[in-house]
């Protein structure tokens, strides 16, 4: 069934039809709108990221792990640095 779907998309749209479309996959828990709140909370609890996570979970009403918070911070800091360079 999957191969037939790929074949149909290829016949209809060519190679472009085989590319992964936007909007696919799991949506991120922390959004760009949460950035200012995350920055403030991490700044307030610099040495204890788990405390910052607990405070953010309470204020945002979302459950996430320390690893998720670290990935979010790394991703947004990297993106911010790229925007400032270019």
C-alpha positions, 0 to 999 in steps of 0.5 A, spaced: 500 500 500 505 504 501 509 503 495 503 504 491 502 511 494 509 513 493 508 511 486 501 514 485 505 521 488 511 520 483 506 519 477 502 525 479 508 530 482 514 527 480 520 527 485 517 533 488 511 528 490 516 524 494 519 529 499 516 529 506 511 534 506 511 540 512 506 539 518 508 531 518 511 529 525 510 530 532 509 537 534 513 540 539 511 541 546 514 548 547 513 553 542 516 559 540 511 563 544 514 560 550 521 563 549 521 569 554 517 565 559 523 560 559 528 565 559 526 568 565 525 562 569 532 559 567 535 565 568 532 565 575 534 558 577 540 558 573 544 552 577 537 548 577 534 546 571 530 541 574 527 547 578 526 551 572 522 545 569 517 544 575 516 552 575 515 552 567 510 546 567 506 549 573 505 556 569 505 553 562 500 547 564 504 542 560 508 536 562 515 535 559 522 533 561 529 536 563 531 533 556 526 537 552 527 543 556 535 543 554 533 541 547 528 547 546 534 552 549 539 549 545 535 549 538 532 556 540 539 559 542 542 556 535 536 559 531 537 566 535 544 566 533 543 564 526 538 570 525 543 575 529 549 573 524 545 573 518 
